[in-house]
Amino acid sequence: MTDLTHLTIADALKSLTAKEITATELTQAHIDKPDIYNAYITKTSEQALEQAKESDARYQNGTAKALDGIPLGIKDLFCTKGVRTTAASKILENFVPPYESTVTQKLLESGSVFLGKTNLDEFGMGSSNTNSAYGKVINPWRSSTTPNIEYVPGGSSGGSATIVASGLAMGATGTDTGGSIRQPAGFCGIVGIKPTYGRCSRYGVIAYASSLDQAGVFARTVEDSALLLHAIAGHDPKDSTSATQPLPDFTKSLTGDIRGLKVGIPKEYRLKDMPEEIQKIWDQGAEWLKSAGAEIIDISLPHTKSALAAYYIIAPAEASSNLARYDGVRYGLRVEGKDLDDTYAKTRGAGFGDEVKRRIMTGTYVLSAGYYDAYYKKAQKVRRLIRDDFVSAYEQCDVILTPTSPSGAFPIGEKEDDPIKMYLNDVFTVPINIAGLPGISVPAGLDTKGLPLGLQLIGKAWDEETLFRTADIIEKAADFKGLTLNIRQAA
Ligand code: GLN
């Protein structure tokens, strides 16, 4: 019998509809797999089995919905009614939201089953999933040359990427402020898409940097990611930044035809000290698209070099403001002090981790009276220039191809003592959030250590369809065999 945890979502839906399997069997198979990666913060197995039972009833009476019976993981940054939501922070250790985020509400309405809340970098701040108050996540991939070393899954949505890559779930939600979906998808050998800013509602998503945050999904195939994104996207009156743009059926864009498509290769992404294997996979990606009939065009995004600096001013600035709400008064942890100010200080001192504190300090600094113009305002000007770069580039091409990250996964512990090195990891992903554009990471091959490498496609605003269509071509050409390769299994 086929291993139910190896099915794609598309195939599982067919088998469920044909009544060859039940949602309960499918859910149980995923629950039975041990989480040896610390990928979940909270498991909701009992609730999942109840949801699966309801799903089976719908299959029986012919009322099954778009994702009925599909077991998913939810990044623990999405509020889930009645289910603890921590943002991987101690400050929200006992927070049980009284309401449901729009994205998870939509998934529930599509009939899917929630297996649990996945681990992340605290409040979404990080690139390694080592900044979690609930312990680090281990990349499910075992290196072929250094099998005893544990690698990071990427971050911040490391738990979500890990459960999908290892067969602990069929798909998962993520959020991406500067790369938190695409980079972990790349490190774990799966597909991850961050749609256009405004495509998905942020209602009920714990805020990190509101002008950059966007929800998205992880899946093992491009088709599955198209199915999931369709389920979570769409206008929401509860989020004034969610767009009224029509929502296409993304699976229809997988036509297999990219003849005449103009693919831009930005010269500024050719970093001086980039490992050769990254350049190689990038060239390979361009070659695959060319063989399928696309035209490869050299383009320039001249302000790329300023993107990281602008991001690490804008994101902490917004974070420092968003995180002001954790004051020990309204919700979450409270550590009593001698007066109100002391209570604030003690609560926040005890509740936030080091990286979050670093961001809050940077953020308040760049927003402070004497420095606002020099840092924050300047960064906003740079933001506009970066956005304009993309506008000009899209006069020449339809989609842009880059590596997802300047390296594959790195060992746990590396870059920990040097935040700047850690931030450099996001060099290829942050410009896309700054410009509000959609981006997808597709697994393209392995590095010299036998760990996955992803390629990133960047689209025009609202043109996720071209991303899916192009990603599908790369997926077929790469013929990447994720689950059956070097995945760490329970002993
Ligand atoms: N690594 C980036 C950061 O730490 C991006 C994180 C994210 O996209 N949430 O800010």
Residues whose N, C-alpha, C, O or C-beta is under 5 A from the ligand:
A	BS01	LIG	G124 M125 G126 S127 G155 S156 T175 D176 T177 G178 G179 S180 D426
